[in-house]
Amino acid sequence: MALEQRRGLVADQHRTIPMAFPRIFSLPQPLLGFGYLAAYVALDWISFIHPFAPYGITPWNPPTGLSFVVVLLFGQQLIPLLFLAPLLADLIVRQLPFAWPLEIVTTATIGGGYAAALIFLMRPAMRFNPSLPSMRDLFFLLLVAATSAAFVASSYVGVLIAAALLPARDLLAAGLRFWVGDMIGIAVVAPFALIFLTRGRIPEFSRERAAQLIVILAALALVFGYAEKHHFQLFYILFLPIIWMAVRGGLEAVTVGILLTQLGLILGVQLLPSEEVDITAFQALMLVLTLTGLMAGVLVTEHRRTELQLRLHQDSIARLARLGSMGELAAAVAHEINQPLMAAGTYARLVVDALRSSTARDGAMVDTAQKAAAQVERAAEVLKRLRALIRLDQSGRAPTSIDRIVKETLDLCQPGLAQHNVKVETVFASDLPLVMADLLQIEQVLMNIVRNSIEAIHEGGATGGTITIKAMQADKQTVAITVSDTGPGFPPELVAKQMPPLSSTKPEGLGIGLSLSRTIIEAHGGRLAFGGSAEGAVVSFTLPAAA
């Protein structure tokens, strides 16, 4: 367990869950339980708005989403807290609205319903992944949430009706509000928290993210800025920024957009007079918006992952094809060189025999020696043509931006980065010039360096890690790119020798990638250098700036 946590993994029975913050999950269980109970009560207090009668039937229940997250990530040993948390919330937030026997029944209904659902979802046969990497995982989460919320809502309201605390005519209205509130709480909170805690990534703030936020705020202002009859007609404007975020950022981005939209919606409802808005109808529309955004986001994420896998497969196929071509080339070269070398050997033996014979003639020996020399020259010409054949082609060089090189390389390396929980930071100097380079060749160099950093960080036993890529203008004619990581670094003897050809720090490495990278950079007129310290390895190379 300790080794798995150092590598960013938490094992739970038959599952191994990647964790972005393993220190949190290594805390003592009593402390984790206390934190969950405190957060549950705080969220229940914040979201206790527009209740149906004096009971805990509200249009948004984020504590339910928190319960899903805690059990799915921390394991079934925390399930007993699902029974205690609603009881504490009723005691602190609503000052115990029921008599103790009824209170026990209602909290047991809530805790038991969701505990059974989570136990079912976490069965090994379900193969559910809490990091939600696929449509299947998201679908099962939402399906189990919808089914369990429907059971809990109908049971809870049925208990209140049986106790004569609600009239029977309120069964549908109260049950619908309860179901919508819990379903919204799970669909909005759970995907966001699961993705953040398992992947550790929130979309970086950029101009596009700022524009998306502005559009969300503008849409909310339009929804709440008109008379009551226009609220629901204008609500569909909120679909625009959500779909935008899903298409551009995938599931990670859209979960943030959905959470911000829900918070803005609740704030808007609080600012309006209660009689001007049907909060249940609003939340039903929000549920539709949430499901649409999540489905669109996971589809985009899966599509991008498929594209990356396709590119990786294409790269593998290309490597195999090159290896096949190299085999054919080696056979052809061996055949071409073998013939002149055999002929040269034959002529050399004739010279030796002639020298040993008393009948040797100077003219014949000279002629034979010349023929031997001609065959050796033929073999040298074959090697010369081979060298010209494998020399790096310069026809593909063109002015290229460093930003494009780095972005496309990181796209190719993304599966490895995600698998080992390695983050990448990029620092580019302003007004960087274009470089004269072959895009594919330089991407190959940078990909070799980044993959080596990922493997070094992982093999070093660190929990995640960071790779920093910096680009700056060394002088008017040169741009320098530096890649540093938080791995164990290079051995000092290799740094001192600046990595001799075909050397490698990997136990089974051949050093071919490193030698190829140096050859590519030097063919571009640049220089590849190695360095580092106790904080990790540093690899830098230079490229000529485009005129």
C-alpha positions as CSV (number, residue, x, y, z in Angstrom):
1,M,0.0,0.0,0.0
2,A,2.8,2.4,0.8
3,L,4.6,1.8,-2.5
4,E,1.3,2.3,-4.4
5,Q,0.6,5.5,-2.6
6,R,4.1,6.8,-3.5
7,R,3.3,6.1,-7.1
8,G,0.0,7.9,-6.9
9,L,-2.2,4.8,-6.6
10,V,-4.6,3.8,-3.9
11,A,-5.7,0.2,-3.8
12,D,-9.3,-0.6,-2.8
13,Q,-10.0,-4.3,-2.7
14,H,-9.9,-5.4,-6.4
15,R,-9.4,-1.9,-7.8
16,T,-6.4,0.3,-8.2
17,I,-7.4,3.9,-8.4
18,P,-4.9,6.6,-9.6
19,M,-4.7,9.5,-7.2
20,A,-3.4,13.0,-7.9
21,F,-3.1,13.9,-4.2
22,P,-2.0,10.6,-2.4
23,R,-1.1,12.5,0.8
24,I,-4.7,13.3,1.3
25,F,-5.7,9.7,1.0
26,S,-3.0,8.5,3.3
27,L,-4.5,10.5,6.2
28,P,-5.9,8.5,9.2
29,Q,-9.4,7.4,8.7
30,P,-10.8,9.2,11.7
31,L,-9.5,12.5,10.3
32,L,-10.9,11.7,6.9
33,G,-14.3,10.8,8.4
34,F,-14.4,14.0,10.5
35,G,-13.5,16.1,7.4
36,Y,-16.3,14.4,5.4
37,L,-18.9,15.0,8.1
38,A,-17.9,18.6,8.5
39,A,-18.0,19.2,4.8
40,Y,-21.4,17.4,4.5
41,V,-23.0,19.6,7.2
42,A,-21.4,22.8,5.7
43,L,-22.8,21.9,2.2
44,D,-26.2,21.1,3.6
45,W,-26.3,24.4,5.4
46,I,-25.3,26.3,2.3
47,S,-27.7,24.5,0.0
48,F,-30.7,24.6,2.4
49,I,-32.8,26.9,0.1
50,H,-36.4,26.8,-1.0
51,P,-37.2,23.7,1.1
52,F,-40.4,21.8,0.6
53,A,-42.1,22.3,4.0
54,P,-39.6,22.4,6.9
55,Y,-37.9,19.2,5.8
56,G,-34.6,18.6,4.0
57,I,-36.3,18.4,0.5
58,T,-34.4,21.1,-1.4
59,P,-33.8,21.6,-5.1
60,W,-30.0,21.2,-4.9
61,N,-28.2,18.7,-2.6
62,P,-24.5,18.8,-3.1
63,P,-23.8,16.7,0.1
64,T,-25.1,13.7,-1.8
65,G,-22.5,14.2,-4.5
66,L,-19.9,14.5,-1.8
67,S,-21.0,11.1,-0.4
68,F,-20.5,9.5,-3.7
69,V,-17.0,10.9,-4.1
70,V,-15.9,9.9,-0.6
71,V,-17.0,6.3,-0.8
72,L,-15.8,5.8,-4.4
73,L,-12.3,7.1,-3.6
74,F,-11.8,6.2,0.0
75,G,-13.6,2.8,0.0
76,Q,-16.5,1.0,1.5
77,Q,-15.1,1.3,5.0
78,L,-16.6,4.9,5.1
79,I,-20.1,3.7,4.2
80,P,-21.3,3.9,7.9
81,L,-20.8,7.6,7.8
82,L,-23.5,7.8,5.1
83,F,-26.0,7.1,7.9
84,L,-24.4,9.5,10.4
85,A,-24.0,12.5,8.1
86,P,-27.8,13.1,7.4
87,L,-28.5,12.8,11.1
88,L,-25.9,15.4,12.0
89,A,-27.2,17.7,9.2
90,D,-30.7,17.5,10.5
91,L,-29.5,18.1,14.0
92,I,-27.4,21.1,13.2
93,V,-29.0,22.7,10.2
94,R,-32.8,22.0,10.8
95,Q,-32.7,21.5,14.6
96,L,-34.0,17.9,14.3
97,P,-37.4,18.3,12.5
98,F,-38.6,14.9,13.4
99,A,-39.1,12.8,16.5
100,W,-36.2,10.5,17.2
101,P,-37.8,7.3,15.9
102,L,-38.8,9.0,12.6
103,E,-35.4,10.7,12.4
104,I,-33.7,7.3,12.6
105,V,-36.0,5.9,9.8
106,T,-35.4,8.8,7.4
107,T,-31.7,8.9,7.9
108,A,-31.5,5.1,7.5
109,T,-33.5,5.5,4.2
110,I,-31.0,8.0,2.9
111,G,-27.9,6.2,4.0
112,G,-29.1,2.7,3.2
113,G,-30.3,3.7,-0.3
114,Y,-27.1,5.3,-1.4
115,A,-24.9,2.8,0.4
116,A,-26.5,-0.1,-1.5
117,A,-26.1,1.9,-4.8
118,L,-22.4,2.5,-4.2
119,I,-21.7,-1.1,-3.1
120,F,-23.3,-2.2,-6.4
121,L,-21.3,0.3,-8.4
122,M,-18.0,-0.7,-6.8
123,R,-18.4,-4.4,-7.4
124,P,-15.4,-5.8,-9.4
125,A,-17.8,-7.1,-12.1
126,M,-18.8,-3.5,-12.8
127,R,-15.2,-2.5,-13.6
128,F,-16.1,1.1,-12.7
129,N,-13.3,3.6,-12.9
130,P,-13.8,6.6,-10.6
131,S,-11.6,8.8,-12.8
132,L,-14.3,8.6,-15.5
133,P,-12.0,8.0,-18.5
134,S,-14.8,6.7,-20.7
135,M,-18.5,7.1,-21.6
136,R,-19.2,3.7,-20.0
137,D,-17.9,4.9,-16.6
138,L,-19.9,8.2,-16.7
139,F,-23.0,6.4,-17.9
140,F,-22.9,3.9,-15.0
141,L,-22.3,6.7,-12.5
142,L,-25.3,8.7,-13.7
143,L,-27.5,5.6,-14.1
144,V,-26.8,4.4,-10.5
145,A,-27.3,7.9,-9.2
146,A,-30.6,8.3,-11.0
147,T,-31.9,4.9,-9.8
148,S,-30.8,5.3,-6.2
149,A,-32.0,8.9,-6.0
150,A,-35.4,7.8,-7.2
151,F,-35.6,5.1,-4.6
152,V,-34.5,7.4,-1.8
153,A,-36.8,10.2,-2.8
154,S,-39.9,8.0,-3.1
155,S,-39.1,6.2,0.2
156,Y,-38.3,9.4,2.1
157,V,-41.5,11.1,1.0
158,G,-43.5,8.0,1.5
159,V,-42.3,7.8,5.1
160,L,-43.3,11.4,5.7
161,I,-46.8,10.8,4.2
162,A,-47.2,7.6,6.3
163,A,-46.3,9.7,9.4
164,A,-49.0,12.2,8.4
165,L,-46.4,15.0,8.0
166,L,-47.2,15.5,4.4
167,P,-50.5,15.1,2.6
168,A,-50.7,12.3,0.0
169,R,-51.3,14.9,-2.8
170,D,-47.7,16.1,-2.3
171,L,-46.2,12.8,-3.1
172,L,-45.3,13.7,-6.7
173,A,-44.3,17.3,-6.1
174,A,-42.1,16.5,-3.0
175,G,-40.7,13.4,-4.6
176,L,-39.8,15.2,-7.8
177,R,-38.0,18.0,-5.9
178,F,-36.1,15.5,-3.8
179,W,-35.0,13.4,-6.8
180,V,-34.0,16.5,-8.9
181,G,-32.1,18.0,-6.0
182,D,-30.1,14.8,-5.3
183,M,-29.6,14.1,-8.9
184,I,-28.3,17.6,-9.5
185,G,-26.0,17.3,-6.5
186,I,-24.5,14.1,-7.8
187,A,-24.2,15.1,-11.5
188,V,-22.7,18.5,-10.8
189,V,-20.4,17.7,-7.8
190,A,-19.3,14.1,-8.3
191,P,-17.7,14.3,-11.8
192,F,-15.9,17.5,-11.0
193,A,-14.5,16.2,-7.7
194,L,-13.7,12.7,-9.1
195,I,-11.7,14.1,-12.0
196,F,-9.9,16.7,-9.9
197,L,-8.9,14.2,-7.2
198,T,-7.8,11.4,-9.6
199,R,-6.3,13.5,-12.4
200,G,-5.2,16.6,-10.5
201,R,-5.8,18.8,-13.4
202,I,-8.0,21.8,-13.8
203,P,-8.1,23.5,-17.2
204,E,-5.6,26.3,-17.3
205,F,-7.0,29.8,-17.3
206,S,-6.6,31.4,-20.7
207,R,-8.2,34.0,-22.8
208,E,-10.6,31.4,-24.1
209,R,-11.5,30.3,-20.6
210,A,-12.1,33.9,-19.6
211,A,-14.4,34.4,-22.7
212,Q,-16.3,31.2,-21.7
213,L,-16.8,32.6,-18.2
214,I,-18.0,35.9,-19.5
215,V,-20.5,34.1,-21.8
216,I,-21.8,32.1,-18.8
217,L,-22.3,35.3,-16.7
218,A,-23.9,37.0,-19.6
219,A,-26.3,34.1,-20.2
220,L,-27.2,34.0,-16.5
221,A,-27.8,37.8,-16.6
222,L,-30.2,37.4,-19.5
223,V,-32.0,34.5,-17.8
224,F,-32.7,36.4,-14.6
225,G,-32.8,39.9,-16.1
226,Y,-36.2,39.5,-17.7
227,A,-39.7,39.0,-16.5
228,E,-40.9,35.6,-15.2
229,K,-42.4,34.6,-18.5
230,H,-39.0,34.8,-20.2
231,H,-36.9,32.9,-17.7
232,F,-37.4,29.4,-19.2
233,Q,-37.3,30.7,-22.8
234,L,-33.9,32.3,-22.3
235,F,-32.5,29.4,-20.2
236,Y,-31.4,27.6,-23.3
237,I,-28.8,30.3,-23.9
238,L,-26.8,28.5,-21.2
239,F,-26.3,25.6,-23.5
240,L,-24.0,27.7,-25.7
241,P,-21.1,28.2,-23.3
242,I,-21.4,24.6,-21.9
243,I,-21.2,23.0,-25.3
244,W,-18.4,25.4,-26.2
245,M,-16.4,24.2,-23.1
246,A,-17.2,20.6,-23.9
247,V,-16.0,20.8,-27.5
248,R,-12.9,22.7,-26.7
249,G,-11.8,21.3,-23.4
250,G,-13.5,17.9,-23.0
251,L,-14.9,16.5,-19.8
252,E,-12.4,18.2,-17.5
253,A,-13.4,21.7,-18.8
254,V,-17.1,21.1,-19.0
255,T,-17.4,19.9,-15.4
256,V,-15.9,23.3,-14.3
257,G,-18.4,25.1,-16.5
258,I,-21.4,23.1,-15.2
259,L,-20.4,23.8,-11.5
260,L,-20.0,27.5,-12.2
261,T,-23.4,27.6,-14.0
262,Q,-25.1,25.8,-11.1
263,L,-23.6,28.2,-8.6
264,G,-24.7,31.2,-10.7
265,L,-28.2,29.7,-11.1
266,I,-28.6,29.2,-7.3
267,L,-27.3,32.8,-6.7
268,G,-29.7,34.2,-9.2
269,V,-32.6,32.3,-7.6
270,Q,-31.6,33.6,-4.2
271,L,-31.6,37.2,-5.5
272,L,-35.1,36.9,-7.1
273,P,-38.3,37.0,-5.0
274,S,-39.3,33.4,-4.4
275,E,-42.7,33.8,-6.1
276,E,-41.1,34.9,-9.4
277,V,-39.4,31.6,-10.2
278,D,-40.2,27.9,-10.2
279,I,-37.0,26.5,-8.7
280,T,-37.9,22.9,-9.4
281,A,-38.5,23.6,-13.1
282,F,-35.2,25.6,-13.2
283,Q,-33.3,22.7,-11.7
284,A,-34.9,20.2,-14.1
285,L,-33.6,22.3,-16.9
286,M,-30.2,22.5,-15.2
287,L,-30.2,18.7,-15.0
288,V,-30.8,18.4,-18.7
289,L,-28.0,20.9,-19.3
290,T,-25.7,19.0,-17.0
291,L,-26.3,15.7,-18.6
292,T,-25.9,17.2,-22.1
293,G,-22.6,18.8,-21.2
294,L,-21.2,15.7,-19.5
295,M,-22.1,13.5,-22.4
296,A,-20.6,16.0,-24.9
297,G,-17.5,16.4,-22.8
298,V,-16.8,12.7,-22.5
299,L,-17.4,12.1,-26.2
300,V,-14.8,14.8,-27.0
301,T,-12.4,13.4,-24.5
302,E,-12.8,9.9,-25.9
303,H,-12.4,11.2,-29.5
304,R,-9.2,13.0,-28.6
305,R,-7.8,9.9,-26.8
306,T,-8.6,7.8,-29.9
307,E,-6.8,10.3,-32.1
308,L,-3.8,10.2,-29.8
309,Q,-3.8,6.4,-29.8
310,L,-4.1,6.4,-33.6
311,R,-1.1,8.7,-33.9
312,L,0.9,6.5,-31.5
313,H,-0.1,3.4,-33.5
314,Q,0.9,5.1,-36.7
315,D,4.2,6.0,-35.1
316,S,4.7,2.4,-34.0
317,I,3.8,1.2,-37.5
318,A,6.2,3.7,-39.0
319,R,9.0,2.4,-36.7
320,L,8.2,-1.2,-37.6
321,A,8.3,-0.2,-41.3
322,R,11.6,1.6,-40.8
323,L,13.0,-1.5,-39.1
324,G,11.7,-3.7,-42.0
325,S,13.3,-1.3,-44.5
326,M,16.5,-1.3,-42.5
327,G,16.6,-5.1,-42.7
328,E,16.0,-5.1,-46.4
329,L,18.6,-2.3,-46.8
330,A,21.1,-4.3,-44.7
331,A,20.6,-7.4,-46.8
332,A,21.1,-5.3,-50.0
333,V,24.2,-3.6,-48.7
334,A,25.7,-6.9,-47.5
335,H,25.1,-8.4,-51.0
336,E,26.6,-5.3,-52.8
337,I,29.7,-5.3,-50.5
338,N,30.1,-9.0,-50.4
339,Q,30.7,-9.3,-54.2
340,P,33.6,-6.8,-54.5
341,L,35.2,-8.0,-51.2
342,M,35.1,-11.6,-52.4
343,A,36.6,-10.6,-55.8
344,A,39.3,-8.5,-54.0
345,G,40.1,-11.5,-51.8
346,T,40.5,-13.7,-54.8
347,Y,42.8,-11.3,-56.6
348,A,44.9,-10.9,-53.4
349,R,45.3,-14.6,-53.1
350,L,46.4,-14.7,-56.8
351,V,49.1,-12.1,-56.0
352,V,50.2,-14.2,-53.0
353,D,50.3,-17.4,-55.1
354,A,52.2,-15.6,-57.8
355,L,54.8,-14.2,-55.3
356,R,55.3,-17.7,-54.0
357,S,55.7,-19.1,-57.6
358,S,59.0,-18.8,-59.4
359,T,57.0,-18.0,-62.6
360,A,55.6,-14.8,-61.3
361,R,55.6,-11.9,-63.7
362,D,55.7,-8.3,-62.5
363,G,53.1,-7.2,-65.1
364,A,50.6,-9.9,-64.1
365,M,51.0,-9.1,-60.4
366,V,50.5,-5.4,-61.0
367,D,47.4,-6.1,-63.0
368,T,46.0,-8.4,-60.4
369,A,46.7,-6.0,-57.6
370,Q,45.0,-3.2,-59.6
371,K,41.9,-5.4,-59.9
372,A,41.9,-6.0,-56.2
373,A,42.2,-2.3,-55.5
374,A,39.3,-1.6,-57.9
375,Q,37.1,-4.0,-56.0
376,V,37.9,-2.4,-52.7
377,E,37.1,1.0,-54.2
378,R,33.8,-0.4,-55.4
379,A,33.0,-1.5,-51.9
380,A,33.9,2.0,-50.6
381,E,31.6,3.5,-53.3
382,V,28.7,1.3,-52.0
383,L,29.3,2.6,-48.5
384,K,29.4,6.2,-49.8
385,R,26.1,5.8,-51.5
386,L,24.7,4.2,-48.4
387,R,25.8,7.2,-46.3
388,A,24.2,9.6,-48.8
389,L,21.0,7.5,-48.7
390,I,20.6,7.7,-44.9
391,R,21.8,11.3,-44.5
392,L,19.0,13.3,-42.8
393,D,16.9,14.9,-45.5
394,Q,16.8,18.7,-45.4
395,S,14.0,19.2,-47.9
396,G,11.3,19.3,-45.1
397,R,12.8,22.2,-43.2
398,A,10.6,25.3,-43.0
399,P,9.9,28.2,-40.7
400,T,8.1,26.7,-37.7
401,S,6.9,28.0,-34.3
402,I,8.2,26.6,-31.1
403,D,4.7,26.7,-29.7
404,R,3.5,24.3,-32.4
405,I,6.4,21.9,-32.0
406,V,5.8,21.7,-28.2
407,K,2.0,21.4,-28.5
408,E,2.0,18.6,-31.0
409,T,4.7,16.8,-29.1
410,L,2.8,17.0,-25.8
411,D,-0.3,15.7,-27.5
412,L,1.6,12.6,-28.6
413,C,3.0,12.2,-25.0
414,Q,-0.3,12.8,-23.2
415,P,-1.2,9.2,-22.5
416,G,2.2,8.6,-20.8
417,L,1.8,11.9,-18.9
418,A,-1.7,11.0,-17.7
419,Q,-0.7,7.4,-16.8
420,H,2.2,8.5,-14.5
421,N,0.5,11.7,-13.3
422,V,3.2,13.9,-14.7
423,K,2.4,17.6,-15.2
424,V,4.0,19.8,-17.9
425,E,4.7,23.5,-17.5
426,T,5.7,25.6,-20.5
427,V,7.6,28.9,-20.3
428,F,8.1,30.7,-23.5
429,A,9.8,34.1,-23.9
430,S,7.8,36.8,-25.6
431,D,8.4,37.5,-29.3
432,L,10.1,34.2,-30.0
433,P,11.1,34.0,-33.7
434,L,10.3,31.1,-35.9
435,V,13.0,28.4,-36.2
436,M,14.1,26.8,-39.4
437,A,13.5,23.1,-38.8
438,D,11.9,19.9,-40.0
439,L,8.8,19.7,-37.8
440,L,8.7,15.9,-37.6
441,Q,12.4,15.5,-36.9
442,I,12.4,18.1,-34.0
443,E,9.1,16.6,-32.6
444,Q,10.9,13.3,-32.6
445,V,13.8,14.8,-30.6
446,L,11.5,16.6,-28.1
447,M,9.3,13.4,-27.8
448,N,12.4,11.3,-26.9
449,I,13.4,13.8,-24.2
450,V,9.9,14.1,-22.7
451,R,9.4,10.3,-22.7
452,N,12.8,9.8,-21.0
453,S,11.8,12.3,-18.3
454,I,8.4,10.5,-17.8
455,E,10.2,7.2,-17.4
456,A,12.9,8.7,-15.1
457,I,10.2,10.3,-12.8
458,H,8.2,7.0,-12.7
459,E,11.2,4.8,-12.1
460,G,12.5,7.2,-9.4
461,G,9.5,6.2,-7.3
462,A,8.2,9.8,-7.0
463,T,4.4,10.5,-6.7
464,G,3.8,12.3,-9.9
465,G,6.3,14.9,-11.1
466,T,6.7,18.0,-13.3
467,I,8.4,18.5,-16.6
468,T,9.2,22.2,-17.5
469,I,9.8,23.2,-21.1
470,K,11.4,26.6,-21.6
471,A,12.1,28.4,-24.8
472,M,14.1,31.6,-25.2
473,Q,16.2,33.4,-27.8
474,A,19.9,32.7,-27.1
475,D,21.0,35.3,-29.7
476,K,19.8,36.8,-32.9
477,Q,20.4,33.6,-34.9
478,T,19.6,30.9,-32.3
479,V,16.6,29.8,-30.2
480,A,17.3,27.6,-27.1
481,I,14.9,25.0,-25.8
482,T,15.4,23.5,-22.3
483,V,13.6,20.5,-20.8
484,S,14.0,19.9,-17.1
485,D,12.3,17.4,-14.8
486,T,11.9,16.5,-11.2
487,G,13.3,13.0,-11.7
488,P,16.6,11.5,-10.2
489,G,18.8,13.2,-12.8
490,F,21.7,12.0,-14.9
491,P,24.7,10.2,-13.4
492,P,27.5,12.7,-13.0
493,E,30.0,10.7,-15.1
494,L,27.6,10.8,-18.1
495,V,27.0,14.5,-17.7
496,A,30.7,15.1,-17.6
497,K,31.2,13.2,-20.8
498,Q,28.1,14.8,-22.4
499,M,26.5,11.4,-23.1
500,P,28.9,9.5,-25.5
501,P,27.2,7.9,-28.4
502,L,25.0,4.8,-27.8
503,S,25.0,5.5,-24.0
504,S,21.9,5.2,-21.9
505,T,20.8,5.6,-18.3
506,K,18.2,2.8,-18.7
507,P,19.2,-0.8,-17.7
508,E,18.1,-2.1,-21.0
509,G,18.5,1.1,-23.1
510,L,20.6,1.1,-26.2
511,G,21.0,4.9,-26.5
512,I,19.8,4.9,-30.1
513,G,17.2,7.6,-29.4
514,L,19.8,9.9,-27.8
515,S,22.3,9.4,-30.6
516,L,19.6,10.0,-33.2
517,S,18.4,13.2,-31.4
518,R,22.0,14.5,-31.3
519,T,22.4,13.7,-35.0
520,I,19.1,15.5,-35.9
521,I,20.0,18.6,-33.8
522,E,23.6,18.8,-35.2
523,A,22.3,18.3,-38.7
524,H,20.1,21.4,-38.1
525,G,23.2,23.4,-37.1
526,G,22.3,23.2,-33.4
527,R,23.8,21.6,-30.3
528,L,22.4,19.2,-27.8
529,A,23.6,19.4,-24.2
530,F,22.9,17.6,-20.9
531,G,23.1,18.8,-17.3
532,G,21.1,18.8,-14.0
533,S,21.4,18.7,-10.3
534,A,19.8,17.0,-7.3
535,E,16.5,18.5,-8.4
536,G,16.4,16.5,-11.7
537,A,17.8,16.3,-15.2
538,V,18.1,19.1,-17.8
539,V,18.4,18.6,-21.5
540,S,18.8,21.6,-23.8
541,F,19.2,22.1,-27.5
542,T,19.4,25.0,-29.9
543,L,17.9,25.6,-33.3
544,P,18.6,28.3,-35.9
545,A,16.1,31.1,-36.1
546,A,14.4,31.5,-39.4
547,A,15.6,34.4,-41.5
